[in-house]
Structure formats: structure tokens, C-alpha cells
């Protein structure tokens, strides 16, 4: 590892390398407490370094994520060396992403572990098929060795200061054959001139540089690579040199070239593709649509001469059409300028010729003067996802045993109905009820039979309330009824009727009939017994306790509310 840092100017290089790398980087001590991170880490998780320093993962993220990170850290400390782990991370917008974590321990001068340094990549977006840097950071000399892509460092005179193992393997050279030499001493003259010219331009302008060139590989072939380079400064603020990394894009380049030279074969392949394809030229004229595209849109090709006529068909709303087409045009401009390598997936609503509005995913690719548009119908998928969200929402607001609304829903309903009653001047009644001696049922017949009694009572409550009333399981053997527009007398009458129905209830369980179940009820009304949901609930509960103390199996109404200071 000593060779890794040969010729490095000073520790400023490592710090600047950490900050310049676009992937999130962090480092923690052996107890898992944050020691620092780079700007990319702050941006990805939405937390500042000040909010992270000194804290562990369990103080920052949910337990399931923190447990995963902690287990990985323990493994790194027990088995030093590079470690790769698939995990989840919460991003700044609150969404969960799949990430790949590369971590390694770093060591103090006495050889003991000093902590862990890690770098993460978001691998959720499948559009990025190209090899990206998997690891941008090691806090110590192990940093460069951990990164799987070739990395190199030069001074401002073009002399190599360092490189990593990936660089050696790609080029087929040992680092001692590279470090201390210039590009003219390592590479063929034609390649060396290209590299030196690009370096001079970067040193003159500063900042970050991205360009494509050839690189001599270990097998002697010239490979197409994309260089990402940036200048770094020395401790005195002067330019120290260049940090660079590159990716082999030969396969992609060959694929692009093959596509350009075989348009007819491409047409035959695309014609039978399961997704819609649209091709436009530099004048926005539509030059090709495949069969699936016409099937998706239900418009014949002759009605779609250019983007203007096509967009007017599929985006009939003028405002929406302007917004969507502006985004499409912006994507095309970024692709043509090279500022964006691949178009993001855009989801739009398309009005089709069969009078159905469909959800479509649109991906745009630019090749010279041609623009490829790929459309995928995700209507069914979106509806299924919405249905799943609706189911999950319903489950979150219902008691799983009785299927009645739960206390969380009751709290929301109380606030809603009390606000409505305050505006309209109407009443809202609340009835709290409790199964008498329910413990005896569980002790005598078992909890499974007790659950059946709860379910049977829940069915009676839910069946014998008005539309607009709400029956909730409040907890254990307790239930609550929310009765909008019901005065106290009506609430008491309904409670008495429910009591009669429950007294007539018989439940069969394991060959035994459970009968003679009774309930006690307490009723209170807004605004007579309180001006807030909490006060009315308290009044109903006090009435319930009075009904129980007076012998159970009865209904008690709350006393008149007095707002004491």
C-alpha cells in the first residue's frame, strides 16, 4: 500500500479527492460514530455534517437500516480489507433506494483500527448500464486501491504521482512503470499528445473535465474510454495537479456504431418490439413509428406527420402540452450537448385515439440529428400500485381482528366531525363501551374464543349504526361509537338497543356456546359535555366507569360539562 501514495503532495489531496468525488462518502470510528463525510453524502441523505458528527447509525436512521449498517461495520473491523454490501438508504426526499456500499477499515499509526471509511452508489436507476465508479473513498492509503475503476493522479507538469490497482490491471502496467513518468514516457505518441492537450486545457481553465478518448489496454488494443478529471490544490492554494478516473465504453461505442451502420436491421427489430418507438429528424418530422406505437396510441401513422401534429393529438390540453413538450425539448438539448448521457424516464398522460387516457413512460435517445422516442404503457402497473396503496392505507386504519376502524382513524374522525359540528352548530355524540367481565371469558374459554366474541360484537356494532356513524375498536375489549348529528338522548337509546342485541348474542366456539355476554356503555355529547374531542371522550369514559360501578350491563349518560380553570 505504500506505493499507492508515492509522490502525493500532501494530505490535502485526499481531502480534495473525497470532496471532488460525486459519490457519497463517509467515515466512522470503531464505535460507529460519524467522523465526517463529503458534500455528496450530505446531499444524498439531506443531513448536514454537523447533524451527523458524533452520532451512530441508530441515532440517525430507522432500526432496520441501522442494524444492517452496524452488521456490515462489525464484519469490516473483524476482517480488514475491502467489503461490498448491498443495502438500502433513505435519500433526502424520504424515499428508499437500493445502494451498494464499499467499505474498509483504516488504521492508526500503532496499527490498531481507527474506523471505517465507506462510499455508496445508488443502483436503483437501471438506465445507467455503464460501469460507474463503485468506490470513491478510502480515508487512508487504501482509498485508491478500493475503487474498482482506474484512477490516476498527476502533478501540473504531467508526471504521474499515483494510480490504483484497477489502473494497473486495465493497462497491464505496474505502478512503478508509471509513477514518476509523463504520458510521453508511458503511452504511444498519438495518445500522449491527446492526454497532454486535455490536461493543459484543464489546468488552464480549472474545474472538472469530461471527454472521450482512446486508452491502451493490457492486451495492446485501444479502448474507448470516458475520462472524468479535476484539478486539485496544494496546501498553499496553488494548483497541484490533476485527479482522473475513466470508464471503458468500448462496448457502448461499438453498439452505437453498429446501430448507425445497420438501420434496416434495427427497423426490423424495433417493428416487433413490445414497446412503442417513434423516430424524428432534425426538423421534428416523424420518420418512423413501429406497429406497437400505433397500437398504443390508436392513431394511424398518417395523422402524425410531425411533433406538432402528434403532440396536439396526444396532449390535447394546451397547458399540459406546453409543459410536457418543454421538458421533452430540454431533454433533447441536454443529450445533444453532451450534458446528459441518457434521458431520464419521464411519465406522461397520453390521450389515445380510443378516447382512453393512458399513463406512458417516455425515454428519449439522441443520435446525431435523429431522436428516438420509446413509449411504454404503464397504466395497468400504476393502477395496481394505487390499488396496493389503497389496501395498505385501509389496513393502517382498521383493527385486524374485528375489521372495525382503529383508534388512529377515530382520532382523525373526531377532529373532522367536531370541526364540522362547530361550524354548523350541531351535536356530536360519543359512546364508549366495554365488555363486562371479559377476562372471565378468556380465562374460561380461551383467548381464541374470546377473539370470536370480540368479532361477533364488532359485527353487531357495525351493522346497527347509521350510515355516517363510526364504530371503532378502542383497545382490548373496549369499543367507541362516533355519532354525528345525534343528541345525547338518541345516543343513549342506541346504546340501550345495542346492549339488548348483545345480551341476545350467543357464540359457538370449540363445541361450546358462549352466551349471556353483557356490555356497559357511557355516552357524552358535544358541546354539552365538552368543547374538544378529548373532553367529550373523557366524559364518556367517566360515564362508562359509572355504569360499571353501578352494576354493569347498563347505559350511563355523562354529567353536564363544566369547564373548570
Secondary structure as UniProt FT lines:
FT   HELIX           2..5
FT   TURN            6..7
FT   HELIX           12..20
FT   STRAND          24..28
FT   TURN            30..31
FT   STRAND          34..37
FT   HELIX           39..45
FT   HELIX           49..52
FT   HELIX           57..59
FT   HELIX           63..78
FT   STRAND          83..90
FT   TURN            92..93
FT   STRAND          96..107
FT   TURN            109..110
FT   STRAND          113..122
FT   TURN            126..127
FT   HELIX           142..146
FT   STRAND          151..155
FT   TURN            156..157
FT   STRAND          159..163
FT   HELIX           165..171
FT   HELIX           175..177
FT   TURN            178..180
FT   HELIX           183..186
FT   HELIX           189..205
FT   STRAND          208..216
FT   TURN            218..219
FT   STRAND          222..233
FT   TURN            235..236
FT   STRAND          239..248
FT   HELIX           250..260
FT   HELIX           263..271
FT   STRAND          276..280
FT   TURN            282..283
FT   STRAND          285..289
FT   HELIX           291..297
FT   HELIX           301..303
FT   HELIX           307..314
FT   HELIX           318..337
FT   STRAND          346..351
FT   TURN            353..354
FT   STRAND          357..367
FT   TURN            368..369
FT   STRAND          370..377
FT   HELIX           379..396
FT   TURN            400..402
FT   HELIX           407..424
FT   STRAND          428..435
FT   TURN            436..437
FT   HELIX           438..445
FT   HELIX           447..463
FT   TURN            467..468
FT   STRAND          470..475
FT   TURN            476..477
FT   STRAND          478..484
FT   HELIX           488..503
FT   STRAND          507..509
FT   TURN            510..511
FT   STRAND          512..514
FT   STRAND          519..526
FT   TURN            527..529
FT   HELIX           533..549
FT   TURN            550..551
FT   STRAND          555..557
//
